[in-house]
Amino acid sequence: MQIYKVGGAVRDRLLGKPVTDIDWVVVGATTEEMLAKGFRPVGADFPVFLHPKSGEEYALARTERKSGRGYGGFTFHASPEVTLEEDLIRRDLTINAMAEDDQQNLTDPYHGQRDLEARLLRHVSPAFAEDPLRVLRVARFAARYAGLGFTVAPETLELMRQLSESGELEALTAERSWKEISRALMEDQPQVFIEVLRECGALKVLMPEVDALFGVPQPEAHHPEIDTGVHTLSVLEQAARHKQPLTVRWACLLHDLGKGLTPEEEWPRHIAHEHKGLKLIKAVNERFKAPKDCQELALLVGEYHTHGHRAQELKPSTLLALLQSFDIYRRPQRFEEFIAACEMDARGRKGLEQRSYPQADYLRGAANAARAVAVQPLLDKGFKGPELGEAIKRERLKALKAYKDAASA
């Protein structure tokens, strides 16, 4: 029995990055031997065990063979005869196909270290094209390591292009896709994830609504970058730069989908794109079964982001309706995330990345003014039921009018 550290832990150590998760592969062992040593089995499809003390995962060396469509369409074979090199060749990228023993002696049969130095994301073998999930994984690694100068090797990009055209991407489950998408959006440069998907043709398969934004112009006065797709990438880049949570990053990606529906004869204006985009945002949400908080914020940002930009011009009644839409009294955090998404949208414009966004404080102040309206005095006056609701609304409108007057004085 020989035990090796494999994959990301080896890659990140060589890159000088912090190592978080460690994967181990065991060569020359049987399931019975692992159980005898106190390892606990967890793998339903292939033999993976938890270490009796550390709880880390140890997998028996295995080979795999394509047997069906999609990410799960593989049969695995594990036995003491499977070599370390045979186990490593089934991995996606050369930089993930290295192993080291307990003395940090490197086993690198597919030149992962060379590709690390060359800053290349390159597939290990032609079997790469058998797993459609790898298109998303490579794009995610491109987003993670773009800051270090990594790019996708041309021959790997070609395989990703073939996979995108093969129909295999449609076999991915919503859960597996979302896992990769959500992780990619939380990388340092999530816009690179979208760029790579677009470059290999996967974006128009997975998110045709986002792909349709590229080449669609906007008024140069508001959008010096002009292209709506380029703007979307810039907004996503700003969201990462400002360490926004996943909910905000997802909303940033989808906020302008309605502009992809504008007839060419109306370009570069996009009248009512906010409402037109809602059905597209809903479709993308449902396709990937995004978490509820991501779905809700994306729809609200899509519908109201231009309200955010025009906050100081809004009538008190419009401002109150906006605050009610976000349920600011019970869900204050969601309104904060809306403000953040609006600010990222304003900053995601060529040359305007450092602009101030006074609308943020104005919206927060408006929310505080509405929340400050006390209900008890109205109850003391005998209001109840629908009448109480109307009385609260009147008082909040008065408070917002006073707030607006004071802000513009």
N, C-alpha and C positions, 0 to 999 in steps of 0.2 A: 504494500500500500504506500503510495506517494501522494503527498498533498501539496497543491500549488495555489498561490494567490493569482487570480486571473482578472482580465477585463479592466473596468474603470479604475480599480484601486492601483493597478500597475501603471496605467496611462497617466493618471493624475499625479502619482509620485514622480514619474519622469518629467512631467510638466512643471513640477514644483508647486502644484496646487494642493489644497487640503484634501485628504482622503476621508470620505464619510462612510459610504457603504463598502464592505469588503465581500467579494464572492470567492468561494473556494471550489476547486475541482479535485476530485479524488480519483487517482489512476490506479488500476490493479486491485480493486476491491469489489466485494459483492455486497448485496443488500444485507445478507445475514451477518457479515463481518461488521458492518456499520451498526446494526442493531446490537450486536454483542458488545460494542464499545460504548453503548449508552446513547447513541444518536437517535433522535425522534423523527420518523418519516413524516413529510408534509406534502410531497409531490404526488398529485393524482395521476398525471400523465407520464411522468418520468421520475426516477429516483432522486429526490432532494431530501436532505435531512437537516435538522437543527442540532447544533453542537450542544451537548448536555450542560455545559457551563456558560458559554458566551452567547448562545442562542443564534449565532451566525449561520448562514446557509452553506451547506456543503453538498455539491452535486456530484454524482458519479459521472465519470467521463462517458460521453455518449456520441453517437452519430445520429443523423436525421435524414429522412427521405420524404420528398414531396408526395403527398397521397390525395390531396384534394385542394379546393380553392381556399384562398384567404390565409389569414394569420394562423389559424388553427389547423390547417390542412397538412399536417406532418405526422409521420410515424417515427418513433425514436427507438434506438437500440443501445442499451447500456450493458456492458460486460467487462470483466477484468482485462480482456484482450484489447479494448479500445485504447489507443495511444493518446498522449497529450496533443500531438500534432493533429490527429483526427478530430479531437474535440474542438480544437481552436479553429479549424478550417470552416466549421459551420457558423462561425460568428460573422457579424455584419461588416465591420471595418477593420483594417489592419491594425489601427491604433487600439482596438479593443480585443485583439487576438494575440496578446502577449501574456506570458505567465512568469512567475518567479517562485523559487523555492524559499525555504526559511532562511537561507543565507543570501537572499536577494540576487541569486544567479538567474539571469534572464533567459527565457526560452522565447525566441522570436522568429519562428519559421517563415512568416509572411511579411517580414520587413516593416513591422509597425514602428519601430524606433526611427527608421529612416524617414518614414512618412511624417512622424512627429516633428522631426527636424525640418522637413520640407514644408511643414504646415499644410498637409494634404489629407483630406478625408477620402480614402480609397477603399473599395470593396475588397474582400479577401479572395472570393472565388466567384465564378459565374452563378453559383447557387444563390447568390445575393438576390437575383431576380425572381426567386421562388416565393419570397415573402413580401407582400405589398406593404406591410407595416414599416418596412425598412425605408421606404420613401420618406415617411414622416420622421423616423428616427434620425436619418442623415440630415434632414433639414433642421431638426432640433439641435443636433450637434453643431451644425454650421452657425446657428444663432448663439450657442454657448461659447464657441471658440473664435467667433469672428474678430473679437478684440485682440486676439493673439495672432491674427493674420491667416487663419485657416480658411481654405476654400475647398470646394468639392472637386475632386479629380474629374477631368472631362469624360473619361471612360465610365466613371461611376454615374455621372449625370446622364449619360446616354442610356445606361441600364435603367435608371429611374424614369427616363422618358418612355422607354419601352414598357415598363410596368404601368405607367400612367395611361398608356394607349391600349393596354391589354384587356381592360375591364376588371382586372383583379382588385383595384382600389374599392370598387363597389361591394366587394365581399367583406370588407372590414366592418366589424361591429361598431356601433356608436360608442360603446364604452371604451374600446381600445383606441379608437380615433381621438376621443375626448381626452384620454389620459395623456397622449402624446401632445395634442394641441395645447392643453392647459399647462403642461410642463414647459413647452416651447415658449408660450407667452410670458412665462415667468423668468426666462433667461435674460441675460444682460442686453441682448440685441434682438428682440423678438421680430423686428421688421425683416431681419435676414431670413427667418423661417418662412415668411410669406414670399419673399423674393425667390428663394430656392424652389419652393413649391411651384411658383409661377414659371420659373425658368425650365422646369422639367415637365410642365404641362399638367401637374397634379392639382393646381389650384382651381382650374376650370372644371375639374371632375369633382373635387371635394367641396369647394365653395365658389360655384360659378357666379354668385351674387357679388363676391369681392373681386373676382377676376374681371368682371364686367366694368369695374370702375376705371381700369387703366385705359387711357386714351380719351377719357371723357373730360372736356375742359370746364373750367370754372372762371368766373370773372377775375381778371388779373389784379384788380384793385384790392380785392379781399384775399386773393390766393395767388401770390407771386409765382408759386410753383405751377400754377394752372391745372395740371393733371390731377384728377380726383384720386386716382390710385396712389400716386406719389404722395399726395397729402395724407392719405390714410396711413401709409407707412411712416410718415413723419410724426403723426399723432401717436402712433404706437411706440415709436422711438422715444418721444417725450415722456410717455407714460412710464417706460422702463427707467429713463434717466431720473425721474422723480419718484422712483420706488413705489409706484402705485400697486394696489392689490389686483388679484386676478379679475375681480368683478369689473373694475375700471378699465383694465386692458382689453377685456372682451368687448365692453361697450365701445371703446375707442375704435376697435377693428370694424365694428358693424354700424357705427353711427350714421354714415352717409350712404348706405346702400340704395336709398331711394333715388340718388342721382344717376344710378345706372339705368333707370327707367325713363329718364327724360328723353323725349324725341329729339333727334339731331337738329331739327329746324328751330328748336327753342334754346339750343346751346348759345352761350355759356351759362344762361340763367337756369335755375332749377326750382321753379315755383312749386310749393307744397311738397318738396321732396321728403320732408319730415314724415308726413302722413303716408305718402306712397311707399316709403321704406319699411313701414311696420310689418306688412305681410312677409317681406323678405327676411327681416330680422327674426320673425317668428319661425319661418321655415328653417333657417340655419340653427336656431336654438333647438328645435325639435329634432333635426337631423342628427345632431351630436348629443342629444339628451343632456344639454348643459345643466349644471345645478340651478336650482330655482332662483337663488340670489343673482346669479349671472344673467339668467333669462330676463328677470324683472328689470334690472338696471339697464340692460341693453335696450329694451323697449322704451323705457322712460327717457333715456338719453337720446335715442333716435327721434322721439316725438318732441322733446322739449329743449334740445341743445341750443337752438336759435333763440329761444326765450331767455336762456342763460346769458347769451351774448348781449341781448337787448334789455337786460334786467332793469337798468336805470330808467328806461323809457316806458316800462310796462305800467298800465293803469293799476291802481290798488286792487280792483276786482280781478284783473288778470293775474296779478301777483298772488293773490289769495288762492285762486284756482290752481295755480302752479304748486303752491305749498301743500294744498289739500291732496293733490295727485300723488305727492310723495309721502303722505301720512307722516308729516314731520313731527307730530306730537308723540307718536309711538315708535317711529323708525327714523330717529335723527341721523344715524350713521348713513343711511341710504341717500339722504339729501347731501351730506358731505361728499359722498362718492360721486354724485351727479355734478356737484360744483367742480370737483377734481377733473372729471372727464371733460367738462366744458373748457376748463383752463388748458388742458392738454390739447384740445381741438384748436384753441386760439393760438397756442405756441407752435403747433405743428404746421407752420407755414414758413416758406423760405425767407430767411432774413429776419423773421419775427420771433425767433425762439426765446429771446430774452425779454420780450415785451411784458409789461405789467398787466395784471388782470384785476382791476378794481371791482369788477362785477362780483368776484368771490366774496369780498367782505360785505358788499351791498346785500347780497342774497342771504348771508349769514345774519346780518342785522335785521333783515325783514323777517326771517324765521324767528328770531328772538323776540321781535315786537309782537308777532302773532301768538307766540307761546306765552307771552307775559300777560295776556288777557285772562283775568281771574273769572272762574265760573261761579264761585260761591255767592258773590253779590247778586248775580242773576237769579240763582236759586232762592236767595233771601227775598227777592222781589216777586216770587211766586211763579216764575217761568218753569215750565216742564214740558216734556215730550217734544213734538215738532217745534213748538213756540220757543223752547229753550235753544234748540239748534239754530233757529233764525236769529235769536238775540245774540248768541255767541258770534255768529257770522257778522252781524252788524258791528259788534264791538271790535272784532278783528279787522274789519274794513276800516273803521275809524283809526285804529292803531296804525295800520299800514299807510293810511293817508297822512297821518301826522309824521310818521317815519320818513315818507317820501318828501314831504314838505321840508322837514329839517335837513335831510340829506342834500337837497337842491338849493337850500338857502345860502 
